[in-house]
Amino acid sequence: MAHPRTVATVAGAGVGGNTVARLVQENCPHLLPSVGVVLEYLDAQAGTWQFSLDDGQTWRAIRTDLINRPGHMGLALDHGARLRVVPLGTSREGARMVFHAVQRSHGPGNGSYRPYAPDEREDASLSVTLVLGLGAINGVPPAVKVPRPRNKRALAQGARAAALALA
């Protein structure tokens, strides 16, 4: 099982990630509703992948070295788990992820690395490859209204012009 690690929010790196359920629902509407996924591959070039099991209160780094190597090791996540990428310094448009949906809860194995047997999967659990923008994975930060700084001279001239127009 991954070790919990609280990670400070990186400015401009998204908010709290999207839930697994939302990512599957928005990008794979043809799939049967699932209870969770097993992540089979994550694009490590995009940055550090993290997941949260407590609605974004704490984040755990995903061991992409375990799931991206040959063999059948994946990260089991229930539909309520959140997923995000803390991008590297380089700018990237998107990231590739491969997963398969599962129809039953992982229970106490939620957030654990486990082997899976691709040959024994049902038709509803075939591997799905998505290339998503980082905003789709991380969530889009809410818009913040920042007042524009005003030039004092322009304000004074505007007030003077308004006073002259009224006179």
SULMOPE-V622167 format. One record per residue. RES is the residue in one small letter. SS is DSSP state (hx for helix, st for strand, lp for the rest). PHI is phi in whole degrees, -180 to 180 (* if undefined). OMEGA is omega in degrees with one decimal (none if undefined). Layout:
# SULMOPE-V622167
res-><RES:RES>
ss-><SS:SS>
phi-><PHI:PHI>
omega-><OMEGA:OMEGA>
This chain:
# SULMOPE-V622167
res-><m:a:h:p:r:t:v:a:t:v:a:g:a:g:v:g:g:n:t:v:a:r:l:v:q:e:n:c:p:h:l:l:p:s:v:g:v:v:l:e:y:l:d:a:q:a:g:t:w:q:f:s:l:d:d:g:q:t:w:r:a:i:r:t:d:l:i:n:r:p:g:h:m:g:l:a:l:d:h:g:a:r:l:r:v:v:p:l:g:t:s:r:e:g:a:r:m:v:f:h:a:v:q:r:s:h:g:p:g:n:g:s:y:r:p:y:a:p:d:e:r:e:d:a:s:l:s:v:t:l:v:l:g:l:g:a:i:n:g:v:p:p:a:v:k:v:p:r:p:r:n:k:r:a:l:a:q:g:a:r:a:a:a:l:a:l:a>
ss-><lp:lp:lp:lp:st:lp:lp:lp:lp:lp:lp:lp:lp:lp:lp:lp:lp:st:st:hx:hx:hx:hx:hx:hx:hx:hx:lp:lp:lp:lp:lp:lp:lp:lp:st:st:st:st:st:st:st:lp:hx:hx:hx:st:st:st:st:st:st:lp:lp:lp:lp:lp:lp:st:st:st:lp:lp:hx:hx:hx:hx:lp:lp:lp:lp:lp:st:st:st:st:st:st:lp:lp:lp:st:st:st:st:st:st:lp:lp:lp:lp:lp:lp:st:st:st:st:st:st:st:st:st:lp:lp:lp:lp:hx:hx:hx:lp:lp:lp:st:st:st:lp:lp:hx:hx:hx:lp:lp:hx:hx:hx:lp:lp:st:st:st:st:st:st:hx:hx:hx:hx:hx:lp:lp:lp:lp:lp:lp:lp:lp:lp:lp:lp:lp:lp:hx:hx:hx:hx:hx:hx:hx:hx:hx:hx:hx:hx:hx:hx:hx:lp>
phi-><*:-68:-89:-63:-148:-75:-122:-68:-68:-88:-59:80:-101:91:-101:-109:73:-104:-74:-59:-59:-67:-60:-69:-61:-74:-107:-138:-64:-76:-74:-63:-56:-113:-95:-176:-141:-120:-77:-103:-157:-135:-69:-70:-71:-76:147:-92:-83:-138:-134:-133:-104:-123:59:87:-73:-131:-125:-118:-71:-90:-81:-64:-66:-82:-91:-91:-88:-58:116:-127:-115:-138:-104:-87:-134:-77:-63:-86:-68:-103:-131:-152:-126:-91:-67:-74:-61:-79:-85:-133:-78:-157:-143:-98:-137:-126:-150:-133:-80:-122:-100:-137:-65:-79:60:-68:-85:-61:90:-109:-89:-148:-74:-136:-110:-64:-73:-99:-75:-80:-60:-73:-115:-70:-65:-122:-109:-124:-116:-118:-68:-62:-65:-70:-77:-80:90:-100:-60:-64:-67:-116:-85:-112:-66:-75:-68:-102:-83:-61:-66:-64:-65:-65:-65:-65:-68:-65:-64:-68:-68:-67:-69:-81:-79>
omega-><-179.7:177.8:-179.4:177.1:177.5:-177.7:177.3:178.3:178.7:-178.9:177.6:-177.3:179.9:-178.2:-174.2:-179.9:176.8:177.1:177.0:-179.5:-179.0:178.6:-179.8:-177.8:-176.4:-173.1:-179.1:-177.1:-179.9:-179.1:172.4:176.8:-176.7:178.1:179.9:179.7:165.6:178.6:-177.6:-177.8:174.1:-178.8:-177.1:179.4:-178.6:-178.0:179.6:178.0:179.8:174.0:179.0:177.5:-177.0:175.5:174.3:177.9:175.7:-178.0:178.3:177.2:177.7:178.8:179.5:177.8:178.1:-174.3:-178.0:-178.3:178.7:-175.5:-175.9:176.2:-179.6:177.2:-178.7:178.2:174.2:-173.0:-179.4:179.7:178.0:-178.2:175.9:176.7:170.8:-171.8:173.5:-179.2:-180.0:-179.5:178.8:179.4:-174.3:-178.6:179.9:174.5:177.8:-179.1:166.2:-177.9:175.3:-174.5:175.9:-176.4:176.0:179.2:-179.3:178.0:178.2:-179.2:-179.6:176.2:-177.9:175.2:174.9:-178.2:-176.0:-178.0:-176.6:-178.6:175.7:178.5:-179.1:-175.6:178.0:178.4:178.2:176.5:177.2:168.2:-174.1:171.8:-179.3:176.7:178.4:179.8:-173.7:-171.7:-179.2:179.6:177.5:178.6:179.2:179.0:179.4:179.7:178.0:176.1:-178.6:176.2:-176.5:-179.4:179.3:178.5:-179.8:178.6:178.7:179.6:178.6:179.1:178.5:179.4:179.0:-179.8:-179.3:-176.1:none>
